[in-house]
Amino acid sequence: MINERYRTLIKMDKKVPCNTRSGRPVDPSKEVAILDAATELLFTQGPAKFSIEAVARNAGVSKVTVYNRFNEKNTLIEAIIHRQCNTLLQYLVIEPEQDQTPQQALYDFAQNLAHFVLSHEHLNFLRLLGSLHEVDRDLLHGMYNNSVQNALNTLSGWLKIQQKAGRIDCTDTEHAAELFLSMLAGLDIVRALHQLPPRQPGEEINRHVDAVVKQCWRLWEK
């Protein structure tokens, strides 16, 4: 089953087109159930076997209920992409706690991001994107901007703050952020796309994150 932390509604600026019909108010819990069932089916069976009928059956609702919210299969797939992207945004924050060093704040950021990006759910999602041929290109571009580019901007902005405060020596923060994120997840994503197992969640990822943070901080520290 999909992990509980993925049970969030769509909160993107660009709304996914859904049917709007007069009558009784939409039950949010049914929309969550539909998206949960659709996500699990899409990740485990792929787009070829993905259907509104199967989603309705797994969500415990009628096909009419699904169609009332998502007028076709591609609309539902786009909603899944939006939700997955929205979930990633939760991990793109660097907020040092009181008395926490900048290096520890960077480590916590990298830990949270790596455990999400290298999770089975997210890697299955990336494999899925590679197999979709009918999804709006603008949607995929928007997903990149709200995920990868957002991560780069967040880290680059934080490094600029550390540079101005005299804590590190890192003049090209955009390039530094790109190198850091590439080291953090790049090869594991390539492994996943080639159907090879990535690092396992837990201590294996923790050791990798620790090594990346130490190597980069050694380059940046004054």
Salt bridges, closest charged atoms under 4 A:
GLU4 OE2 - ARG7 NE 2.79
ASP36 OD2 - ARG7 NH1 2.23
ASP36 OD1 - ARG83 NH1 2.99
GLU53 OE2 - LYS63 NZ 3.83
ASP188 OD1 - ARG191 NH1 2.90
ASP188 OD2 - ARG199 NE 2.71
ASP210 OD2 - LYS214 NZ 3.12
